[in-house]
Amino acid sequence: MSKIVDTKIEYIPIKHLSVVWIQSQRPYNSKWSREIADNFDPDKFDPIIVTKPNGQGQYHIIEGQHRRHALEMYAAKYGNTNPGNEQAPCRIVADADPSRAAEIWLGISEGRKAVRPIYGFLVAVVARREPEVTIQQLINNNDFVVSPHKNKDSISAVGALKTVFERHGKMTLNNVLRTIRLMWGGDPTAVSAVMLRGFGIFLHEFGTHVDTRRMVAKIANSWSPYKLAEAAKARKHSTTERLDEAIAELLLREYNKSLKDNAKLRRKG
């Protein structure tokens, strides 16, 4: 009878263990490896999960890159002049590609050291999880990128993207990204969490009636994303609104300025 789960452990020199598919893992954090090394206990060392070796003899680390580097640090600290030859216990996954490796990493990482949402999102895309794949397509279609760095065209507020998608749907999220792109280009302050959620509320309610040219002329040309967010904070202090609700109310107020009553956006009921 074949085994459903193969738990066989093999000892492999750590010089042959590396993250080959970087998109299937979170970034390496040397401080976390150092912390593991400083508190190293071989009896608590979980096996590193790896794929079969590639053509260069490297095993992709699905889970355990920080333990691998911690073992190397520990070995060097205690006199091993060639710490790369130190052997680590490993469990080899028979068949894995970048997508499967990402899926395994996501499953194992749940409940362990907190994963920054942005890295969880990026790995979920590689694992072909939904809604992350669809959200990534919308991001690409609107010429943005997901990045932890606040550079032009970058979005780091992946939690807000998922919130807008789950509360208001795919069409609204696409409308949010398209409208912000038209209003402020790739300004990263325009795609902060509160701005994304605020635009989501506004465009979900009024989207089919909103003229994006007016959004540019009456709002973007008078308000920077920073000034709009600051005005929303001031409004929040004098109302019971959440910050994203205050953003939506300001968008409605500014959009309706100077419009005739029969052309203004109005709430139903």
Secondary structure as UniProt FT lines:
FT   STRAND          10..13
FT   HELIX           14..16
FT   STRAND          17..18
FT   HELIX           22..24
FT   HELIX           30..38
FT   HELIX           42..44
FT   STRAND          48..53
FT   TURN            55..56
FT   STRAND          59..63
FT   HELIX           65..77
FT   TURN            78..79
FT   HELIX           83..85
FT   STRAND          87..93
FT   HELIX           98..109
FT   TURN            110..111
FT   HELIX           117..126
FT   TURN            127..128
FT   TURN            130..131
FT   HELIX           132..141
FT   TURN            142..143
FT   STRAND          145..146
FT   TURN            152..153
FT   STRAND          154..155
FT   HELIX           158..168
FT   HELIX           170..184
FT   TURN            185..186
FT   HELIX           188..191
FT   HELIX           193..206
FT   HELIX           207..209
FT   HELIX           212..214
FT   HELIX           215..220
FT   TURN            221..222
FT   HELIX           225..237
FT   HELIX           243..256
FT   TURN            257..258
FT   HELIX           261..263
//
